Amino acid sequence: MPMKDIFHRDDLLEEYDEDLEMIAHVVGIFERDCDARMERIRDSIDNGDHHTLMQEAHALKGGTGNFFAVASYGLAGELESMGRDGNCENAESVFQSLMTALSELRAALRELVGE
């Protein structure tokens, strides 16, 4: 996936005044939060818990938005809408796509901050 589809590097650097130390700190918080939220999203899909799906996907969407992460943001938004609408027919495939997008995002962010 082209970097511009994973996240907008220039926008991120501008947002944080090119402070890679601060970005690394925010990335660390995001990574811990992301793991917990993805686990809750997984459980909510398995259990048909639309409300939790909507809440957790919304929060994850916000986290990815901090990094201008186009693909992850859009996929989390899809899951959020599914939860809101109570229609999770395609939630599993969107979840799998989100896992891939987040993996790519996390790798790209670690590369940016030199980890």
VENRANOR-V140364 format. One record per residue. RES is the residue in one letter. BURIAL is I if it has 9 or more other ideal C-beta (glycine too) atoms within 8 Angstrom, else O. Layout:
res={RES & RES}
burial={BURIAL & BURIAL}
This chain:
res={M & P & M & K & D & I & F & H & R & D & D & L & L & E & E & Y & D & E & D & L & E & M & I & A & H & V & V & G & I & F & E & R & D & C & D & A & R & M & E & R & I & R & D & S & I & D & N & G & D & H & H & T & L & M & Q & E & A & H & A & L & K & G & G & T & G & N & F & F & A & V & A & S & Y & G & L & A & G & E & L & E & S & M & G & R & D & G & N & C & E & N & A & E & S & V & F & Q & S & L & M & T & A & L & S & E & L & R & A & A & L & R & E & L & V & G & E}
burial={O & O & O & O & O & I & I & O & O & O & O & I & I & O & O & I & O & O & O & I & O & O & I & I & O & I & I & O & O & I & I & O & I & I & O & O & I & I & O & I & I & I & I & I & I & O & O & O & O & I & O & I & I & I & I & I & I & I & I & I & I & O & I & I & I & O & I & I & I & I & I & I & I & O & I & I & I & I & I & I & O & I & I & O & O & O & O & I & O & O & I & O & O & I & I & O & I & I & I & O & I & I & O & I & I & I & O & I & I & I & O & I & I & O & O}
